[in-house]
Amino acid sequence: MHFLYPVIRKLLFSMEPEKSHDWSLGFMKKLEDSPFRFLLNQTRVDDPCELWGLTFPNRVGLAAGLDKDAAYIDALGALGFGFIEVGTVTPKPQPGNPKPRLFRLEKSEAIINRMGFNNLGVDNLVENVKRSNFDGVLGINLGKNKDTPEERAAEDYIIGMEKVFPHSDYITINISSPNTPGLRDMQFGEVLNELLRSIKQKQSELQNKYTKQVPVLVKIAPDLSDAEIEQVSDSFLTHKIDGIIATNTTVSRDAIAGEPLAKEAGGLSGRPLEAFSTEVLSKMNQALSGRIPLIGVGGIYDKETAIGKFAAGASLVQLYSGFIFKGPRLIEDVAKAAQIHFKRR
């Protein structure tokens, strides 16, 4: 597939971004179900990594957001990812924000999105996961419904955990999307502590029920001050959170000031996010003294920026915008770079 991507990208980038997103996933699924699936298949870099009692075939994953309903797991898995994170999914289906809500900044190799957790609901996602045959590690990213009051948000995450626990290798709690009103407020203080208490209690109950260990990770925003990083780190350590994904998209526009689309609301991802996403990752790792494993995501567009995440403390990395701009070859390049980096240590 990677040798065809420059041609495919021209076609995709000629379309409106959300239409391009939907069309490309649909096309990949058709390929995967056809005699031409060899066009999709990439040899997966074999570089096993043990973490949370799981064996990751390699250290490169797909970030949440691309396959919200887990409808394309097998097609995406054919590209060589060691792990895939699907979602964000909410208990009830919701349409998300009004269109247009996805914007491509080609010059900056960036994307702005304000999708708003558009998805068909957790029951639909679970049925899709049951039908998949992906042999890597599968994470499921959970959010809250837009119409759920903040004081009842924990209930949405608990519902999600109960539904996906038997079908996931790990679970991510998303409290860092900028596109659901009030969601990021849950990253701080007693609100965060209450949420983490509820989640860890439910995790323990479910592990006893299913006799299965499923780590729970929390995805954080890059727009955190040093004091906030220290504060949330203390909460994560206190409640024994299994892992952290750093980071989600940013609401800052400093890196793209003056661009025509810079004033569009939503989260910014891609190349402009890389430096301060990696900085937050590094500061989080320092605040935790390496006691909680980290997944690095945000602005990886080549092997050097991936190595930057590993050097900052990440055990694994995830791709999204870089994958859109660079194509499937990036997966192999980053996986091979990770293999070399960790062998040298």
C-alpha positions in Angstrom: 0.0 0.0 0.0 2.8 2.5 0.9 4.1 2.7 -2.7 0.6 3.7 -3.9 0.0 6.2 -1.2 1.4 9.4 -3.0 -1.2 8.8 -5.7 -4.0 7.9 -3.2 -3.2 10.9 -1.1 -3.7 13.3 -4.0 -7.2 11.8 -4.5 -8.0 12.0 -0.8 -6.8 15.5 -0.4 -8.9 16.6 -3.3 -12.0 15.7 -1.2 -13.6 17.5 1.7 -11.8 16.2 4.8 -14.6 14.3 6.5 -15.8 12.8 3.2 -12.2 11.7 2.5 -11.9 10.1 6.0 -15.1 8.1 5.5 -14.3 7.1 1.9 -10.7 6.0 2.6 -11.8 3.7 5.5 -14.6 2.3 3.4 -12.2 1.6 0.6 -9.7 -0.1 2.9 -12.5 -2.3 4.3 -13.5 -3.3 0.7 -9.9 -4.1 -0.1 -9.5 -6.2 3.0 -12.6 -8.2 2.1 -11.5 -8.8 -1.5 -8.9 -10.8 -3.4 -6.9 -7.6 -3.6 -6.2 -7.5 0.1 -2.5 -8.0 -0.7 -2.5 -4.3 -1.7 -3.4 -3.4 1.9 -1.1 -5.9 3.8 2.2 -4.6 5.2 4.6 -6.9 6.9 4.3 -6.0 10.6 7.7 -5.2 12.3 8.3 -8.0 14.8 9.5 -6.2 18.0 7.5 -7.6 21.0 7.1 -5.4 24.0 5.7 -6.6 27.4 3.6 -4.0 29.2 0.7 -4.4 31.7 0.9 -8.1 31.2 0.2 -7.6 27.5 2.5 -8.5 24.6 2.5 -5.7 22.0 3.8 -7.1 18.7 5.6 -3.8 18.2 5.6 -0.3 19.8 3.5 1.5 17.2 -0.2 2.0 17.6 -3.1 3.8 16.0 -4.5 6.6 18.1 -8.2 6.8 19.0 -10.4 8.9 16.7 -9.7 7.3 13.4 -12.0 4.3 13.9 -14.6 5.6 16.4 -17.0 2.6 16.0 -14.4 -0.2 15.6 -15.7 -0.9 12.1 -12.3 -1.1 10.4 -10.1 -2.9 12.9 -9.0 -5.7 10.5 -8.3 -3.4 7.6 -6.2 -1.0 9.8 -4.5 -4.0 11.5 -3.3 -5.2 8.0 -1.1 -2.0 7.8 1.4 -3.3 10.5 0.2 -1.6 13.7 1.2 -3.4 16.9 -1.9 -2.1 18.6 -5.0 -0.2 17.7 -7.1 2.0 19.9 -10.8 2.4 18.8 -13.3 5.0 19.9 -13.9 7.5 21.5 -17.2 5.7 22.2 -20.1 6.9 24.4 -22.8 4.9 26.1 -25.5 6.3 23.8 -25.1 7.0 20.1 -24.7 10.7 19.3 -24.2 12.6 16.0 -21.4 14.9 17.2 -21.1 18.6 16.3 -22.5 20.2 13.2 -20.5 19.9 9.9 -18.0 21.1 8.8 -16.0 19.9 11.8 -12.8 18.6 10.3 -10.2 20.8 8.6 -6.9 19.9 6.9 -4.0 22.3 7.1 -1.7 21.0 4.4 1.1 23.5 4.7 1.5 22.8 8.4 0.7 19.0 8.1 -1.9 19.5 10.7 -5.6 18.8 11.3 -8.2 20.7 13.3 -11.2 18.7 14.4 -14.3 19.4 16.5 -16.0 16.1 15.8 -17.6 16.0 19.3 -17.5 12.2 20.0 -19.7 11.3 17.0 -20.3 7.5 17.3 -23.0 4.8 17.1 -22.8 3.9 20.8 -21.0 1.4 22.8 -23.2 -1.6 22.0 -22.6 -1.2 18.3 -18.8 -0.9 18.9 -18.8 -4.1 21.0 -20.5 -6.1 18.2 -17.9 -4.8 15.7 -15.1 -5.8 18.1 -16.6 -9.3 18.4 -16.4 -9.7 14.6 -12.8 -8.6 14.2 -9.8 -10.9 13.8 -7.0 -8.5 14.7 -4.1 -10.3 16.4 -2.5 -7.3 18.0 -3.4 -5.4 21.2 -6.8 -3.7 21.2 -7.6 -0.6 23.3 -11.0 0.9 23.6 -11.3 4.7 24.3 -14.3 5.8 26.4 -16.0 9.2 26.7 -19.2 10.7 28.1 -22.3 11.7 26.2 -22.6 15.4 25.6 -26.0 15.6 27.4 -24.7 13.8 30.5 -24.3 16.4 33.3 -20.7 16.8 34.6 -21.7 15.6 38.1 -22.9 12.3 36.5 -20.0 11.9 34.0 -18.4 9.1 36.0 -21.6 7.0 35.4 -21.0 7.1 31.6 -17.4 5.9 32.0 -18.6 3.1 34.3 -21.3 2.0 31.8 -18.6 2.0 29.1 -16.2 -0.1 31.2 -18.9 -2.7 32.0 -19.7 -3.1 28.3 -16.2 -3.2 26.8 -14.2 -4.9 29.6 -14.6 -8.5 28.3 -13.6 -7.4 24.8 -10.7 -5.1 25.3 -7.0 -5.5 26.1 -6.8 -2.1 27.7 -9.3 0.8 28.3 -8.6 4.5 27.9 -10.5 7.1 29.9 -10.8 10.2 27.7 -11.1 13.4 29.8 -9.1 15.6 27.5 -11.0 16.1 24.3 -11.6 19.9 23.8 -14.8 19.2 21.9 -17.2 18.1 24.6 -18.2 21.0 26.9 -16.7 20.7 30.4 -14.8 17.5 29.7 -11.4 18.9 30.3 -12.5 20.3 33.7 -12.5 16.6 34.9 -8.7 16.6 34.7 -8.3 18.5 38.0 -8.8 18.4 41.7 -11.5 16.5 43.6 -13.5 16.0 40.3 -10.6 14.0 39.0 -10.0 12.1 42.2 -13.7 11.1 42.4 -13.6 9.9 38.9 -10.4 7.9 39.4 -11.8 6.3 42.6 -14.9 5.2 40.8 -13.0 3.8 37.8 -10.5 1.9 39.9 -13.3 0.4 42.0 -15.1 -0.7 38.9 -11.9 -2.1 37.4 -11.4 -4.2 40.5 -15.0 -5.5 40.4 -14.7 -6.4 36.7 -11.4 -8.1 37.1 -12.8 -10.3 39.8 -16.0 -11.0 37.7 -14.1 -12.0 34.5 -10.8 -13.2 36.1 -9.1 -11.0 33.6 -6.7 -8.1 34.0 -7.5 -5.1 31.9 -5.3 -2.0 32.5 -7.0 1.4 32.6 -5.2 4.4 31.1 -6.1 8.1 31.1 -5.6 10.4 28.2 -4.4 13.9 29.1 -4.4 17.2 27.3 -1.2 19.0 26.2 -2.6 22.3 27.5 -1.4 21.8 31.1 0.8 24.1 33.2 3.7 22.7 35.2 1.6 23.0 38.4 -1.3 21.1 36.8 1.1 18.3 35.6 2.3 17.9 39.2 -1.2 17.9 40.5 -2.6 15.3 38.0 0.5 13.2 38.5 -0.2 13.0 42.2 -3.7 11.9 41.5 -2.6 9.2 39.1 -0.1 7.8 41.6 -2.6 8.0 44.5 -5.2 6.0 42.6 -2.7 3.6 40.9 -3.7 4.4 37.4 -2.1 1.8 35.1 -1.0 4.1 32.3 -1.2 7.6 30.7 -1.6 8.6 27.1 0.1 12.0 26.4 -1.3 13.8 24.7 -4.7 14.7 23.1 -5.1 17.6 20.7 -4.4 21.3 21.7 -6.6 24.3 21.7 -3.5 26.6 21.3 -3.0 28.2 17.9 0.4 29.6 18.6 2.1 27.2 16.2 -0.2 28.0 13.3 -0.8 31.8 13.9 -1.8 33.5 10.6 -3.0 30.4 8.8 -6.4 30.8 7.1 -8.0 28.0 9.2 -6.3 28.9 12.5 -9.4 30.5 13.9 -11.5 27.3 13.4 -12.6 25.9 16.8 -11.5 22.5 17.8 -8.4 20.5 18.7 -5.2 20.9 16.7 -3.1 17.8 15.9 -0.2 17.0 13.6 3.3 18.5 13.2 2.6 21.8 15.1 1.7 19.8 18.2 4.9 17.7 18.4 7.2 19.9 20.4 4.9 20.8 23.3 3.2 17.5 23.4 6.6 15.9 23.8 7.4 18.5 26.5 4.3 17.6 28.5 5.1 13.9 28.1 8.6 14.5 29.4 7.4 16.6 32.4 4.8 14.0 33.2 7.4 11.3 33.2 9.6 13.3 35.5 6.7 14.1 37.9 5.9 10.4 38.0 9.6 9.4 38.3 8.9 6.7 35.7 6.4 4.9 38.0 3.5 4.8 35.5 4.1 3.7 31.8 3.4 6.4 29.2 2.2 6.2 25.6 3.4 9.1 23.5 1.1 10.6 20.8 1.0 14.0 19.2 2.8 15.3 16.1 4.8 12.1 15.2 5.6 12.6 11.5 8.9 10.7 11.1 11.2 8.3 13.0 13.1 11.2 14.6 9.9 12.7 16.2 9.0 9.2 17.4 12.4 8.7 19.0 11.8 12.0 20.7 8.8 10.5 22.4 10.7 7.5 23.5 13.6 9.6 24.8 11.0 11.7 26.8 9.8 8.5 28.6 7.2 6.8 26.3 7.2 3.0 26.2 4.8 3.0 23.2 3.7 5.6 20.6 0.5 6.2 18.6 0.0 7.8 15.2 -2.9 9.7 13.7 -2.3 12.9 11.7 1.2 11.9 10.6 -0.3 8.6 9.3 -2.8 10.7 7.3 -0.1 12.9 5.8 2.7 10.4 5.4 0.8 7.2 4.8 1.3 3.6 5.9 5.1 3.7 5.4 5.3 5.8 8.6 4.2 2.8 10.6 7.1 0.6 9.5 9.6 3.4 9.8 8.7 4.2 13.3 8.5 0.5 14.4 12.0 -0.1 13.0 13.3 3.0 14.7 11.8 1.9 18.0 13.4 -1.5 17.6 16.8 0.0 17.2 16.3 2.6 19.9 15.4 0.1 22.6 18.1 -2.4 21.6 20.7 0.3 22.2 19.5 1.0 25.7 
